[in-house]
Amino acid sequence: MRGSETAWAKINLALHVRRRMADGYHELETLFAFAEDGDVLSVVDAADLTLAMSGPFAAGLGGGPDNLVLRAAAALADAFGIRRGAALHLDKRLPVASGIGGGSADAAATLRLLARHWGLDGGDGRIGAIARALGADVPACLASVAALGRGRGDTLTALDGDGRLDGMPLLLVNPGIALSTAVVFADWDGMDRGPVAPGDAIAAALAGRNDLEPAAIRRVPEIGGLIAHLAGCAGVTLARMSGSGATCFALFDTQAACDAAADSVRAAMPGYWCLATRLRTS
């Protein structure tokens, strides 16, 4: 039996860092949204749990037991007493260490895919517990719907919204420079600039910010130039860095404007990774 699942790219429309908690994690408020595109994970029956990788960014990953895909698979098998194996294949299409949830999205896709493949109840609370244990972004990626994240980002409230996010043209651009999440958080200035504003997601995102942008720009100045370029494109609604970077995104009012912006990025920054897509319908 064969199956596949998309690990949809995660976008932080806003990311407010409120304080450092006693456990060492940072208290966050973040607006999650997800792209229609991402890595693609597939599975076939096998005697053991294995992982093979291909795709333009596969070389940046290790395929050993510490890989989040295999960790998610092993944890799911242990939690449900599964004695069957699975041969997993990851088509790695998203940049690594880039602020769009690549590893977390891959782990979440593994949980969704194997739950279906092994005939498990996808709503079983044990799957959510595994997601939380794997990483702060994995619960949001497991649901892959627009949500407000609090705490470590794993206390989620779905955004009802007015449908404006659904299918909204989205441009993702990465300068090809990996950024360590831990390093960027360590460089955060420690100032609490307040919560995410109430209201619909677009209004809250426009009123919000990414508190990690200044620290990321100090490490990778190209991020500042990229955001400025995106913000100057015709038809742009919002341009910002996602997560801890270095991927930046822009939302547009029309697909034509998004495609034109992608062309301008490819002409001005030919070495950058660039993907014109849309926000996923929640």
C-alpha positions as CSV (number, residue, x, y, z in Angstrom):
1,M,0.0,0.0,0.0
2,R,1.3,3.4,-0.9
3,G,0.3,6.9,0.3
4,S,1.6,10.4,0.4
5,E,1.2,13.6,2.4
6,T,2.3,17.3,1.9
7,A,4.3,18.9,4.6
8,W,2.8,22.4,4.1
9,A,5.2,25.3,4.6
10,K,4.5,27.3,7.8
11,I,4.2,31.1,7.7
12,N,4.4,33.3,10.7
13,L,2.2,36.3,9.7
14,A,3.3,37.9,13.0
15,L,5.6,36.7,15.7
16,H,5.6,38.5,19.1
17,V,8.2,37.4,21.6
18,R,6.8,38.3,25.1
19,R,9.3,37.0,27.6
20,R,11.8,34.2,28.4
21,M,10.1,31.5,30.6
22,A,11.6,29.6,33.5
23,D,12.0,26.5,31.3
24,G,14.2,28.4,28.9
25,Y,11.7,28.6,26.2
26,H,10.3,32.0,25.0
27,E,6.6,32.9,25.5
28,L,5.3,33.7,22.1
29,E,2.2,35.0,20.4
30,T,2.2,34.2,16.7
31,L,-0.3,34.1,13.8
32,F,0.2,30.8,11.9
33,A,-0.8,30.3,8.3
34,F,0.2,27.6,5.8
35,A,1.1,27.6,2.1
36,E,-0.4,25.2,-0.4
37,D,3.1,23.9,-1.2
38,G,5.8,22.1,0.8
39,D,7.8,19.0,1.1
40,V,6.2,15.7,0.1
41,L,6.3,12.5,2.1
42,S,5.3,9.1,0.8
43,V,5.2,5.6,2.3
44,V,5.0,2.0,1.3
45,D,4.8,-1.1,3.5
46,A,8.1,-2.5,4.8
47,A,9.5,-4.7,7.5
48,D,11.3,-1.8,9.3
49,L,11.1,2.0,9.6
50,T,13.4,3.5,7.0
51,L,13.8,6.9,5.4
52,A,15.1,7.9,2.0
53,M,15.4,11.4,0.7
54,S,15.5,13.3,-2.6
55,G,14.8,16.7,-3.8
56,P,16.7,20.0,-4.1
57,F,17.4,20.4,-0.4
58,A,17.9,16.7,0.6
59,A,21.6,17.2,0.9
60,G,21.2,19.5,3.9
61,L,19.6,16.8,6.0
62,G,20.8,13.6,7.8
63,G,18.8,10.5,7.4
64,G,19.7,8.9,10.8
65,P,17.5,8.2,13.7
66,D,17.7,11.8,14.9
67,N,15.8,13.0,11.8
68,L,12.4,14.3,12.9
69,V,10.6,12.2,10.4
70,L,12.0,8.9,11.8
71,R,11.6,10.2,15.4
72,A,7.9,11.0,14.7
73,A,7.4,7.6,13.0
74,A,9.1,5.7,15.9
75,A,7.1,7.6,18.6
76,L,3.8,6.9,16.8
77,A,4.6,3.2,16.5
78,D,5.6,3.0,20.2
79,A,2.5,4.9,21.4
80,F,0.1,2.6,19.5
81,G,2.0,-0.7,19.7
82,I,2.5,-0.9,15.9
83,R,4.7,-3.8,14.9
84,R,4.7,-3.0,11.2
85,G,7.4,-1.1,9.5
86,A,7.2,1.7,6.8
87,A,9.5,2.8,4.1
88,L,9.3,6.6,4.1
89,H,10.5,8.8,1.3
90,L,10.9,12.6,1.7
91,D,11.0,14.8,-1.3
92,K,12.7,17.8,0.3
93,R,11.5,20.9,-1.6
94,L,11.8,23.6,1.1
95,P,15.1,25.1,2.3
96,V,16.5,23.7,5.5
97,A,16.7,26.0,8.7
98,S,14.7,28.7,7.0
99,G,11.9,29.7,9.3
100,I,9.1,28.0,7.4
101,G,8.8,24.9,9.6
102,G,10.5,22.4,7.3
103,G,11.5,19.9,9.9
104,S,8.4,20.5,12.0
105,A,6.1,20.2,9.0
106,D,7.9,17.0,7.9
107,A,7.3,15.5,11.4
108,A,3.7,16.5,11.4
109,A,3.2,15.1,7.9
110,T,4.7,11.9,9.1
111,L,2.2,11.6,11.9
112,R,-0.8,12.3,9.6
113,L,0.5,9.9,6.9
114,L,1.3,7.0,9.1
115,A,-1.8,7.4,11.2
116,R,-3.8,6.9,7.9
117,H,-1.4,4.2,6.7
118,W,-1.7,2.2,9.9
119,G,-5.4,2.8,10.3
120,L,-5.2,4.9,13.4
121,D,-7.6,7.6,14.6
122,G,-6.0,10.8,13.5
123,G,-7.8,12.6,16.3
124,D,-6.4,10.4,19.1
125,G,-4.9,12.6,21.8
126,R,-1.7,10.5,21.8
127,I,-0.8,11.9,18.4
128,G,-1.1,15.5,19.7
129,A,1.1,14.6,22.6
130,I,3.7,13.2,20.3
131,A,3.6,16.4,18.3
132,R,4.2,18.6,21.4
133,A,7.1,16.4,22.4
134,L,8.8,16.7,19.0
135,G,8.9,20.5,18.9
136,A,7.1,23.8,19.5
137,D,5.9,24.2,15.9
138,V,4.9,20.6,15.3
139,P,1.3,20.9,16.8
140,A,0.5,23.9,14.6
141,C,2.0,22.0,11.6
142,L,-0.1,18.9,12.5
143,A,-3.3,20.9,12.1
144,S,-1.9,23.1,9.3
145,V,-4.7,25.6,9.5
146,A,-4.6,29.4,10.4
147,A,-4.3,29.7,14.1
148,L,-3.1,32.0,16.9
149,G,-0.3,30.3,18.8
150,R,0.5,31.1,22.4
151,G,3.0,29.9,25.0
152,R,5.7,28.1,23.1
153,G,3.5,28.5,20.1
154,D,1.8,25.2,20.8
155,T,-1.3,26.5,22.6
156,L,-3.5,27.0,19.5
157,T,-6.7,28.9,18.8
158,A,-8.1,28.4,15.3
159,L,-8.7,31.7,13.5
160,D,-12.3,32.0,12.3
161,G,-11.5,34.9,10.1
162,D,-13.6,36.1,7.1
163,G,-12.0,33.9,4.5
164,R,-9.5,36.6,3.3
165,L,-6.5,34.3,4.0
166,D,-7.9,31.4,2.0
167,G,-6.1,31.2,-1.3
168,M,-4.3,34.5,-0.9
169,P,-1.3,34.8,-3.3
170,L,1.9,34.2,-1.4
171,L,5.6,34.7,-2.4
172,L,8.3,32.9,-0.4
173,V,11.9,33.9,-0.9
174,N,15.1,32.7,0.8
175,P,18.6,34.1,0.3
176,G,20.2,30.7,0.6
177,I,21.7,31.3,4.1
178,A,20.7,28.9,6.9
179,L,19.9,30.6,10.2
180,S,20.0,28.8,13.6
181,T,16.8,29.4,15.5
182,A,18.6,29.2,18.8
183,V,21.1,31.9,17.7
184,V,18.5,34.3,16.6
185,F,16.4,33.9,19.8
186,A,19.6,34.4,21.8
187,D,20.1,37.7,20.0
188,W,16.6,39.0,20.7
189,D,16.8,42.2,22.6
190,G,14.5,41.0,25.4
191,M,11.9,43.8,25.0
192,D,8.2,42.9,25.3
193,R,6.5,45.1,22.7
194,G,3.0,43.8,23.4
195,P,0.5,41.2,22.3
196,V,-1.0,40.3,18.9
197,A,-3.9,42.7,18.2
198,P,-7.4,41.3,18.3
199,G,-9.5,41.2,15.1
200,D,-9.3,39.4,11.8
201,A,-6.0,37.7,10.8
202,I,-5.0,40.2,8.1
203,A,-5.7,43.2,10.3
204,A,-3.8,41.6,13.2
205,A,-0.9,40.7,11.0
206,L,-0.7,44.2,9.5
207,A,-0.7,45.7,13.1
208,G,1.9,43.1,14.2
209,R,5.5,42.5,13.7
210,N,8.2,39.8,13.8
211,D,10.3,40.6,16.9
212,L,13.1,38.3,15.6
213,E,13.7,40.3,12.4
214,P,16.3,42.8,13.9
215,A,18.4,39.9,15.3
216,A,18.1,38.0,12.1
217,I,19.1,41.0,10.0
218,R,22.2,41.5,12.1
219,R,23.2,38.0,11.3
220,V,22.1,38.1,7.7
221,P,21.9,41.6,6.3
222,E,20.4,40.3,3.1
223,I,17.1,39.8,4.9
224,G,16.6,43.5,5.3
225,G,17.2,44.2,1.6
226,L,14.9,41.4,0.7
227,I,12.0,42.6,2.9
228,A,12.5,46.1,1.4
229,H,12.4,44.7,-2.1
230,L,9.2,42.7,-1.4
231,A,7.5,45.7,0.4
232,G,8.1,47.8,-2.7
233,C,6.4,45.4,-5.1
234,A,3.1,46.5,-6.7
235,G,0.0,44.9,-5.1
236,V,1.7,43.8,-1.9
237,T,-0.4,43.6,1.2
238,L,2.3,42.5,3.7
239,A,6.0,41.7,3.5
240,R,7.9,40.2,6.5
241,M,10.3,37.6,7.6
242,S,8.8,34.2,8.7
243,G,9.9,32.6,12.0
244,S,13.5,33.0,12.8
245,G,14.4,33.4,9.1
246,A,15.9,33.6,6.7
247,T,12.9,33.0,4.5
248,C,10.8,36.1,3.9
249,F,7.3,36.3,2.5
250,A,4.9,38.7,0.9
251,L,1.1,38.5,0.5
252,F,-0.5,40.0,-2.6
253,D,-4.0,41.1,-3.6
254,T,-3.8,39.3,-6.9
255,Q,-1.9,36.3,-8.4
256,A,-0.7,38.5,-11.2
257,A,1.0,40.9,-8.8
258,C,2.5,37.9,-6.9
259,D,3.9,36.4,-10.2
260,A,5.3,39.8,-11.2
261,A,7.0,40.2,-7.9
262,A,8.5,36.7,-8.3
263,D,9.9,37.7,-11.6
264,S,11.4,40.8,-10.1
265,V,13.1,38.8,-7.3
266,R,14.5,36.3,-9.8
267,A,15.9,39.2,-11.9
268,A,17.3,41.2,-9.0
269,M,18.5,38.2,-6.8
270,P,19.1,35.3,-9.2
271,G,20.7,33.1,-6.5
272,Y,17.7,33.2,-4.2
273,W,15.1,30.5,-3.8
274,C,11.8,31.8,-4.8
275,L,8.3,30.2,-4.8
276,A,5.1,31.8,-5.9
277,T,2.2,29.9,-4.2
278,R,-1.0,30.6,-2.2
279,L,-2.1,30.3,1.4
280,R,-3.8,27.1,2.1
281,T,-7.6,27.1,2.7
282,S,-8.2,26.3,6.3
